[in-house]
Amino acid sequence: MENEDNTLDELLGDIIGLINQYPIAIERQAGLLQATGKDPELVEKLVKAADTMRDSGNLYLTWAKHYAAMAKGNTDASSDEDETDDFDV
């Protein structure tokens, strides 16, 4: 059981890292496109997409943590924690 708990914790850590990096990568690409004078409309869409991905990442992570807590036997898996710190919001 403890091995599974560790696996869940490790996977949550991986998810947090990936969800944090994805919108940053989109913003970086938007910056590159802007710097090269590419389509400003596309740049704007990518910046908005990064914000959307950040918001949906927060939601996804909240559910992932909830289910991980349930899997560990925590029957009161609801959390009042503010997850925004995980995403530098």
N, CA, C and O of each residue as an XYZ file, in Angstrom:
356
protein
N       0.822     -1.194      0.000
C       0.000      0.000      0.000
C       0.870      1.263      0.000
O       0.585      2.221     -0.719
N       1.930      1.254      0.812
C       2.793      2.432      0.881
C       3.471      2.689     -0.459
O       3.668      3.841     -0.847
N       3.828      1.617     -1.168
C       4.437      1.762     -2.485
C       3.491      2.487     -3.442
O       3.916      3.348     -4.212
N       2.209      2.133     -3.389
C       1.216      2.803     -4.236
C       1.059      4.269     -3.833
O       0.905      5.137     -4.692
N       1.100      4.545     -2.526
C       1.024      5.930     -2.051
C       2.189      6.733     -2.607
O       2.009      7.863     -3.060
N       3.388      6.148     -2.574
C       4.569      6.822     -3.115
C       4.428      7.051     -4.615
O       4.806      8.105     -5.125
N       3.884      6.063     -5.319
C       3.679      6.206     -6.757
C       2.727      7.355     -7.049
O       2.974      8.164     -7.943
N       1.641      7.421     -6.292
C       0.689      8.521     -6.490
C       1.351      9.870     -6.220
O       1.150     10.822     -6.975
N       2.130      9.957     -5.159
C       2.817     11.208     -4.842
C       3.807     11.589     -5.947
O       3.893     12.754     -6.334
N       4.543     10.614     -6.446
C       5.501     10.874     -7.522
C       4.784     11.341     -8.790
O       5.226     12.276     -9.456
N       3.683     10.684     -9.108
C       2.929     11.074    -10.296
C       2.341     12.472    -10.146
O       2.333     13.256    -11.095
N       1.851     12.777     -8.958
C       1.336     14.134     -8.726
C       2.445     15.165     -8.914
O       2.218     16.228     -9.491
N       3.628     14.854     -8.432
C       4.760     15.760     -8.631
C       5.071     15.959    -10.106
O       5.347     17.074    -10.549
N       5.024     14.857    -10.868
C       5.248     14.954    -12.313
C       4.172     15.811    -12.978
O       4.467     16.657    -13.822
N       2.924     15.577    -12.584
C       1.809     16.332    -13.159
C       1.966     17.819    -12.868
O       1.786     18.652    -13.756
N       2.303     18.151    -11.622
C       2.481     19.556    -11.254
C       3.549     20.199    -12.137
O       3.352     21.295    -12.661
N       4.674     19.517    -12.297
C       5.754     20.058    -13.124
C       5.335     20.279    -14.559
O       5.610     21.331    -15.137
N       4.670     19.293    -15.140
C       4.247     19.410    -16.533
C       3.186     20.482    -16.720
O       3.239     21.259    -17.674
N       2.234     20.522    -15.818
C       1.174     21.520    -15.931
C       1.745     22.929    -15.754
O       1.255     23.875    -16.370
N       2.763     23.072    -14.928
C       3.421     24.378    -14.774
C       4.189     24.772    -16.033
O       4.147     25.929    -16.451
N       4.876     23.834    -16.626
C       5.746     24.130    -17.762
C       5.002     24.347    -19.076
O       5.465     25.100    -19.933
N       3.865     23.702    -19.238
C       3.154     23.778    -20.518
C       2.753     25.207    -20.898
O       3.082     25.641    -22.002
N       2.058     25.955    -20.038
C       1.706     27.324    -20.441
C       2.934     28.221    -20.612
O       2.925     29.147    -21.424
N       3.978     27.945    -19.852
C       5.210     28.722    -20.014
C       5.794     28.493    -21.403
O       6.263     29.429    -22.051
N       5.762     27.242    -21.856
C       6.273     26.925    -23.197
C       5.430     27.591    -24.281
O       5.967     28.068    -25.281
N       4.108     27.624    -24.085
C       3.242     28.294    -25.057
C       3.563     29.792    -25.094
O       3.653     30.385    -26.169
N       3.734     30.396    -23.920
C       4.075     31.827    -23.863
C       5.427     32.099    -24.508
O       5.603     33.102    -25.199
N       6.373     31.209    -24.281
C       7.689     31.365    -24.897
C       7.577     31.324    -26.424
O       8.197     32.126    -27.124
N       6.786     30.389    -26.924
C       6.595     30.284    -28.373
C       5.904     31.534    -28.915
O       6.248     32.021    -29.992
N       4.927     32.052    -28.166
C       4.255     33.288    -28.582
C       5.254     34.434    -28.649
O       5.208     35.250    -29.570
N       6.155     34.494    -27.678
C       7.178     35.532    -27.678
C       8.108     35.420    -28.875
O       8.491     36.429    -29.469
N       8.469     34.190    -29.229
C       9.319     33.987    -30.404
C       8.610     34.417    -31.683
O       9.207     35.046    -32.557
N       7.339     34.071    -31.780
C       6.568     34.465    -32.960
C       6.442     35.990    -33.040
O       6.544     36.576    -34.118
N       6.223     36.613    -31.900
C       6.101     38.070    -31.864
C       7.425     38.726    -32.238
O       7.447     39.711    -32.975
N       8.512     38.188    -31.738
C       9.834     38.759    -32.011
C      10.204     38.663    -33.487
O      10.950     39.496    -34.002
N       9.686     37.657    -34.158
C      10.006     37.495    -35.584
C       8.971     38.173    -36.478
O       9.019     38.048    -37.702
N       8.026     38.901    -35.849
C       7.050     39.660    -36.625
C       5.952     38.805    -37.238
O       5.291     39.232    -38.185
N       5.754     37.626    -36.719
C       4.705     36.748    -37.246
C       3.327     37.286    -36.880
O       3.205     38.305    -36.201
N       2.328     36.610    -37.323
C       0.919     36.961    -37.151
C       0.588     37.393    -35.719
O       0.589     36.555    -34.818
N       0.304     38.688    -35.488
C      -0.004     39.159    -34.137
C      -1.277     38.524    -33.568
O      -1.405     38.361    -32.354
N      -2.198     38.175    -34.433
C      -3.424     37.519    -33.975
C      -3.112     36.137    -33.398
O      -3.696     35.734    -32.393
N      -2.205     35.428    -34.027
C      -1.787     34.123    -33.533
C      -1.086     34.273    -32.184
O      -1.315     33.477    -31.273
N      -0.251     35.270    -32.058
C       0.449     35.530    -30.792
C      -0.571     35.761    -29.679
O      -0.449     35.200    -28.590
N      -1.572     36.584    -29.957
C      -2.609     36.869    -28.960
C      -3.370     35.596    -28.576
O      -3.664     35.377    -27.401
N      -3.683     34.771    -29.555
C      -4.384     33.512    -29.279
C      -3.538     32.594    -28.398
O      -4.060     31.935    -27.499
N      -2.244     32.556    -28.658
C      -1.362     31.703    -27.859
C      -1.248     32.202    -26.418
O      -1.192     31.400    -25.486
N      -1.214     33.508    -26.237
C      -1.149     34.062    -24.882
C      -2.429     33.709    -24.125
O      -2.374     33.321    -22.958
N      -3.575     33.842    -24.782
C      -4.842     33.464    -24.152
C      -4.886     31.965    -23.886
O      -5.406     31.530    -22.858
N      -4.346     31.178    -24.803
C      -4.311     29.721    -24.622
C      -3.482     29.354    -23.394
O      -3.843     28.444    -22.648
N      -2.386     30.051    -23.186
C      -1.547     29.782    -22.008
C      -2.332     30.047    -20.728
O      -2.255     29.269    -19.777
N      -3.087     31.141    -20.704
C      -3.916     31.438    -19.526
C      -4.979     30.363    -19.325
O      -5.236     29.941    -18.198
N      -5.587     29.930    -20.402
C      -6.610     28.886    -20.324
C      -6.011     27.586    -19.815
O      -6.606     26.911    -18.974
N      -4.847     27.235    -20.316
C      -4.191     25.995    -19.881
C      -3.798     26.088    -18.400
O      -3.869     25.094    -17.677
N      -3.395     27.250    -17.958
C      -3.037     27.446    -16.550
C      -4.273     27.238    -15.675
O      -4.209     26.555    -14.653
N      -5.401     27.833    -16.083
C      -6.643     27.680    -15.325
C      -7.115     26.233    -15.309
O      -7.483     25.712    -14.256
N      -7.108     25.583    -16.464
C      -7.563     24.190    -16.490
C      -6.588     23.285    -15.760
O      -6.989     22.261    -15.207
N      -5.318     23.647    -15.749
C      -4.350     22.875    -14.979
C      -4.651     22.923    -13.500
O      -4.531     21.915    -12.803
N      -5.045     24.098    -13.011
C      -5.429     24.225    -11.602
C      -6.590     23.298    -11.277
O      -6.582     22.607    -10.258
N      -7.578     23.290    -12.145
C      -8.752     22.440    -11.936
C      -8.366     20.960    -11.974
O      -8.779     20.183    -11.114
N      -7.585     20.584    -12.962
C      -7.150     19.196    -13.092
C      -6.371     18.752    -11.856
O      -6.599     17.662    -11.332
N      -5.470     19.583    -11.403
C      -4.644     19.221    -10.257
C      -5.483     19.080     -8.983
O      -5.223     18.200     -8.163
N      -6.458     19.920     -8.822
C      -7.347     19.809     -7.660
C      -8.020     18.443     -7.636
O      -8.078     17.791     -6.594
N      -8.523     18.014     -8.779
C      -9.161     16.687     -8.850
C      -8.141     15.572     -8.664
O      -8.433     14.580     -7.996
N      -6.958     15.711     -9.237
C      -5.925     14.681     -9.101
C      -5.551     14.499     -7.632
O      -5.408     13.371     -7.160
N      -5.394     15.595     -6.919
C      -5.066     15.515     -5.489
C      -6.216     14.901     -4.701
O      -5.993     14.121     -3.775
N      -7.431     15.249     -5.064
C      -8.616     14.701     -4.407
C      -8.651     13.177     -4.547
O      -8.842     12.462     -3.563
N      -8.468     12.690     -5.767
C      -8.523     11.244     -5.996
C      -7.336     10.521     -5.376
O      -7.477      9.390     -4.912
N      -6.179     11.153     -5.361
C      -5.019     10.541     -4.715
C      -5.272     10.393     -3.217
O      -4.926      9.373     -2.620
N      -5.874     11.408     -2.618
C      -6.192     11.334     -1.192
C      -7.202     10.223     -0.930
O      -7.083      9.488      0.050
N      -8.196     10.103     -1.808
C      -9.178      9.029     -1.658
C      -8.508      7.663     -1.776
O      -8.824      6.745     -1.018
N      -7.591      7.530     -2.722
C      -6.905      6.258     -2.935
C      -6.047      5.866     -1.737
O      -5.787      4.685     -1.508
N      -5.609      6.866     -0.976
C      -4.810      6.603      0.224
C      -5.683      6.289      1.433
O      -5.178      6.068      2.533
N      -7.005      6.271      1.219
C      -7.907      5.931      2.307
C      -8.455      7.126      3.049
O      -9.141      6.963      4.058
N      -8.172      8.314      2.576
C      -8.688      9.518      3.213
C     -10.138      9.697      2.766
O     -10.400     10.146      1.650
N     -11.067      9.346      3.638
C     -12.477      9.432      3.267
C     -12.978     10.868      3.255
O     -14.016     11.155      2.659
N     -12.259     11.766      3.900
C     -12.601     13.179      3.860
C     -11.628     13.865      2.905
O     -10.833     14.710      3.318
N     -11.695     13.500      1.637
C     -10.705     13.954      0.663
C     -10.998     15.340      0.118
O     -10.323     15.803     -0.802
N     -11.983     15.994      0.670
C     -12.198     17.365      0.231
C     -11.101     18.231      0.827
O     -10.606     17.966      1.923
N     -10.736     19.254      0.101
C      -9.631     20.096      0.548
C     -10.008     21.554      0.428
O     -10.594     21.983     -0.566
N      -9.667     22.305      1.448
C      -9.877     23.745      1.405
C      -8.585     24.467      1.045
O      -8.508     25.692      1.136
N      -7.573     23.712      0.637
C      -6.288     24.313      0.300
C      -6.408     25.153     -0.956
O      -7.183     24.834     -1.858
N      -5.640     26.224     -1.008
C      -5.575     27.069     -2.187
C      -4.508     26.499     -3.098
O      -3.323     26.532     -2.767
N      -4.923     25.973     -4.248
C      -3.999     25.318     -5.169
C      -3.253     26.318     -6.057
O      -2.342     25.922     -6.783
N      -3.613     27.590     -6.017
C      -3.005     28.541     -6.951
C      -1.513     28.704     -6.732
O      -0.801     29.081     -7.662
N      -1.010     28.429     -5.519
C       0.434     28.523     -5.282
C       1.216     27.533     -6.138
O       2.377     27.774     -6.469
N       0.579     26.418     -6.495
C       1.244     25.419     -7.312
C       1.536     25.952     -8.712
O       2.387     25.409     -9.416
N       0.835     27.011     -9.120
C       0.940     27.495    -10.489
C       1.388     28.945    -10.576
O       1.257     29.576    -11.626
N       1.906     29.469     -9.498
C       2.389     30.850     -9.480
C       1.322     31.828     -9.947
O       1.625     32.777    -10.670
N       0.064     31.604     -9.537
C      -1.045     32.480     -9.924
C      -1.202     33.567     -8.893
O      -2.081     34.419     -9.023
